[in-house]
Amino acid sequence: MTVRDPVSAPDAKGRPRRVTRRFPLFTRDTARPEGGGRAAAGDAPAPARQWPVLTVVLLVGLGLLLTALDVFRWGTLLIGAALLAGAALRWVMPDVGMLAVRSRFTDITTYGILGLSIVLLSLMAQPKPVLEIPFLKDTLHFTVN
């Protein structure tokens, strides 16, 4: 077996193409994130293979449309809920297609924190907030004075 370049990816027969343990000077390829496979079988049409990311994107789009139509609280709640649903899908499903961007832990953490913060901010939005956190009001008055 002849190794032309020090890349650790296996060849077509599954044998490693790299014999040295040194890292390559130049990265020639990137690995798919864990869970980045198709969410449906390969013979399914493209939208069916990527249904998790399409679900999240459509829910976010609907939330943005509601926000544009002056239904602010419900629109932003839907956006946050879509991101939380993306985190749940990433956690539960082994293959989520293009919803997998980074490692599973990073995706779940990112989607979860962003979704939860958007939901909390929409619940605290004025006028008539659904959720009131007393120490935030005191902090605001302390910083403004």
N, C-alpha and C positions, 0 to 999 in steps of 0.2 A: 504494500500500500504506500503510495507516494502522497505526501502532504505538501501542498503548494503554499498554503497560507495558514497562520495559526488561529483558525476559527474553531470554536468548540462545538458548533452545531453538527449533528450527525448527517451523513450522506444519505442517499436514497435507500441504502440497505441497512441503515441504522448504526453503522460503525462511526465512531467519532473521527472527525477529520483532523483533529489536533493531537499531537503527541507531546507537546511541551505543556508545562503547567504555568508558564508565564502568560500574562494577559496580552492580548493583541494590541499593537500600537494604534490601529484604527478599527473602529467598530464597523462591521460590514452589514449587520442585520440586527433587527430588534425582535425580541420575543413577544408573542401575544400575551396580554395580561391573563392571569389565572381566571378562568371562567369566560374567556373571550371567544369561545366556540359558538357555533350556531345554536339558537334557542329552539329550532325545529330541524327536521331532517333536511339534508342537502338537496333533495328533489322538490322541496316545498318552494313556492314563489318567494321572492325577496322580502316582501312585507311580512310574511308569516315567519320567516327565519329571524327577523329582528323585532318581534312583537313587544318585548319588554321596553326597549328604548322608544319605540313608537308610542306606546301607552303613556310613558312619562312625558314625552314631548307634546302629545296631543292634550294631555291634562294641563300642562303648563301653558300651552297656547290658548286653551279655553279660559284659564285663569287670567291671562293677559287681556283677552277679549272682554271678559267681565269687568276687569279693572278699567279698560278704556271706555266701557259703557256706563261708567260711574257707579258700579257696584263694587266699590273698592275692597271692603272687608271680605266679601265672599270670594272675590277674585284672588286676593293675596292668600286667603286660607286655602284655596284650591292649589295654588302654586306650591305652598309649603307642604300640603298633603301629597302632591305628586312627587316631590323630592323625598319625602318620608316613604312613599310607596316604592320609589327607586331603591332606597336603602334596604327595604324589606325584601324586594326581589333579589337584590344582590346577595343578601344574606342566605335566603332560602334556596335559591336555584343554583345548580352547579354550572350551567351555561346560560348566560344572559346576552350573548351577542355583543353589540356595540355599547351596551350599558356598562360593560367592563372596560374601564379606561386605565386604571392603575391596579395595584394589588387589591384583593378583596377587603382587607382591613381599611386601607386608605379610602376606597370608594364608599364603604359603609359609613365611615367616620365623616367624610366630606358631605355626602348626601344627608346624613342624619343631622349634623350640626346646622347646615344651611336650612334644611326643611324645618327643624324645630325653631330656629331663630326667626324665620319668616312667619311661622304660625304665631309665635309669641308676640312679635311686633304687630301683626295684623289684629290680634286680640287687644293690644294696648293702644291702638290708633284712636285718635280723637275724631269726631266728637262721640260721646257716650262710650267710653272704653268698656269692653266686656271684662277685661282683666286689669286690676289696679295693683301695682306693687308699691307699697308705701315708702320704702327706703329710696326708690328712684326719684320720687317727688322731693324728698328731703335733700338728696344729692344734687338735684337740679337747682334748688333754691340756694344751697350752700355754694355752688360754683358760680352762680350768677351774681350773688351779692358781693 
